[in-house]
Amino acid sequence: MEKDLIVIDNPLAKYYLTILRSKATTPKVFRDHIRKLGFILGYEASKYLKWQKVFIETPLAKSEGLEPAKPVYIVGILGASIPMIEGIWDAIPWAGLGLIAARRKEQPSKVEVEVYYERLPGDLSYYTVLLIDPMLATGKTMVSVIERLRKKGAREIIVLTIISSKQGIEYVWKNAGKIPIITVAVDPMLNDKFFIVPGLGDAGDRGLGHDYVSVDRIYMMK
């Protein structure tokens, strides 16, 4: 990849991000647009996958085409990445899927990361790995996961995020090398709770919650 940081410059992606940023957006709509942006990120990432030329027979003649030349593994950081995984999988449906669960342990002046679950192949050396998380905030979770992937042989890793902080990008590059990062937006700062500002809040809470339905409405639906 020629550039280490790719910020998607697309009006549709920016429109979807505007919907995600709005505090008025409901969980269902939030999930839908995380998935839409996942597809756009998967589309953008496809430019950096390995491809090979093939020749096929159309009903009328031979034609040149492309097919994947190297397998792909999507690795999602749970749980905020679930709808994003679906969107990327829509774009790259032949990819495998790995999952890692991590949680932040916030302290007054720093954040620690605990990885408490993983579902990954034993050997990732054959794959291009797409590592996904909607938010790249401090970068500590991303670096922790990258270290795990490298222990399993991963040599080619591309990070896909919806919003990245400048601090998070710098932390990843300082501690994991110049791994390519594809993102929809780069926000300028973190607040005292280590959330991206202006950001969109907690992507997990907003995307995995339920839409409020009143008791009266439930009764009327029966």
N, C-alpha and C positions, 0 to 999 in steps of 0.2 A: 504494500500500500504506500503510495507516494506521500500522503499526508497522515500525520498521526492523529489529527483531530478533524472530523468532518461534521460540520453543523449544517443540517438539512435546510436549504433555502428554497422552500416550497410554500406557496400561499395556502394550499389545502392543509398541509401539516400545521402551519401557524394558526389557521382557523380552528382545527381540532384542539390544539394546545390552549387556545383562548377559552374554549368551552371547559377544558379540564381545570384551568386556573380559577374559574369563577366559583365562589363559595356557594352560589345558588344551584350548582349542578347536582342532581340527585345521583345516588349510587349506581342505578341502572344505566343512566346516560353516561356517567363517568366510566364505567366498565366498557361500554360500547366504544367510547372514543379512545380509551387506552388500547383496545384491540385494533381499532383503525390505524392508530399510530404505530402499533406493532407491525402491521402489514407494510406500512411505508418504510419503517426501519429495516424490515426483512428485504424489501425490494432494493433499498440502498445497499445493504450488505451483500446482496447477490453480485454486485459489481466487483467484489473483491474475493469471491470464491473461485475455485479452480474449475475450468470448463475445458471441454475438448470438442473438436469438430466431428460430426458424424454425417453420413449420407443416408438418406431415406428415400423410399419410393412414394411419391404422391400418386393419386389416381391417373395422373397424366405424364409424369416424368420424374427423374431423379432430382433431389434437392439437398442442399447443404444445410445442416442445422447444428445445434449444440446440445450437449448433455453434460451432467456433472461429472467431473474427473476426480473428485476427492470427496469422501463422505463428510457430512456435516453433523455436528451435535449441538443442539440448543441446551444451554444450562441456565435454568431460571432460579433466581434467588427468591425463595418463598417468604411471605405469601403474596406481596403486592404485585409480583410479576405474573400471576396466573392469567389475567386477561391479555396481557402483553404476549405471553407465550402463545396463546391461541392465534393472535394476529400474525406473529412471525411464522408460526406453523402453517397458516394459510398461504403465506408467500413461499415458504420452502417446505413443502409437505413431505419430502423424502428424508428430512433430518430426523435423527434420533433425539430423545429428550432425557436430560438429566435434571435432578432437582437437588438444591441445597437449601436448608433452612438455617437462618441466622437471626440473632436478635441483638439489638443494641443495649448495652448497659451504660446508661447515662450517669455520669458523675459530675460534680460541680464544675470541674475545669477540663474534663476530657470524656471521650466515649470509648468504651471497650466493646469488643465484638465476641459473641459466643456462637460458634457453629455447632448445632446439636443434632443435625440429621443430614444425610446425603444419600442420594441414589445416583451412582455414576458407574460407568464401565471401569473395569480394572485397568485398561490400557487406552489412553486417549491419543496416543501418538499418531494414529491413522487419520485423525479428524481435524477439520477446521472447527473450532469451538466458538460459538456465539454465546457470550456471557451476558445475560440480560437482567436488568433491574431498572424500574422506572426512574428512580432517583439516585444520582451519584452525589452524595452530600459530603461527608468527611473523606470518603474513599477507603476507610478502614475495612468495611465489610468486603468491598471489591478486592482489595489486596489480599485479605485472608483467603477468599475463595480462589483467587488466581494461584496462590501458593499451593493450595490443595490440588488444583488442576495440573499444575506442573509436576507435582509428586506422582501423578498418574500418567505422566509422559506428554502432556499437552505442549505442543511447540508453537502452534498457530492459534492465537486467541484474539477475538475481536469483541470489544465491549459495546453493547447497544443500550442506550438510555434515552429517556424522554427529556429530562432536565438534568444538567450537570452543573455543579458549582465550580468556580475557578479553583478553589482550594482543593476540592476532591480530585479534579484532573491533575493538579500539580502533585498531590499526594500519591496517586496511582503511578505517575511517571517516575517519581523519585524513588518509590519503593518496589516497583514491579517492572521498571523499564518503559520505554516508549511504546506501550501497547496501543494499537489503534482504537480510538473511541469515536463512535458515531452517535450523535445526539441531535435532538430537535432544538434545544436552546441551552445556552450557557448563562446562568444567573450569577450575579456579582458577589454574593456573600452568604454566610451562615449566621443565624441568630444565636442567642445564648443557650438555646436548647439544641443547637446543632442541626436545625432545619434550614433548608434552602430558602432564601428570600430573593424575590417575591415568591418563587416556588408555586406550590399548589396545596400545601398542607401535607398531611400524612397519607400517602397514596394507598397504603393498606387499609387504613380506617375508612377512607372515602370510597374506595373501590369494592371492598368486601363487605360493607355494611348492607342493610336492607332499606328499601324505601318504606317510609312510614305509611301504614294503613290503619285507619281508625276502626274501632270496634263496630261502629254502625255500618261502615263500608263492608267489613267482613260479613256481617249479618246479611247485608243486601246481596252479596255474591253467592250465598248459599242457595 
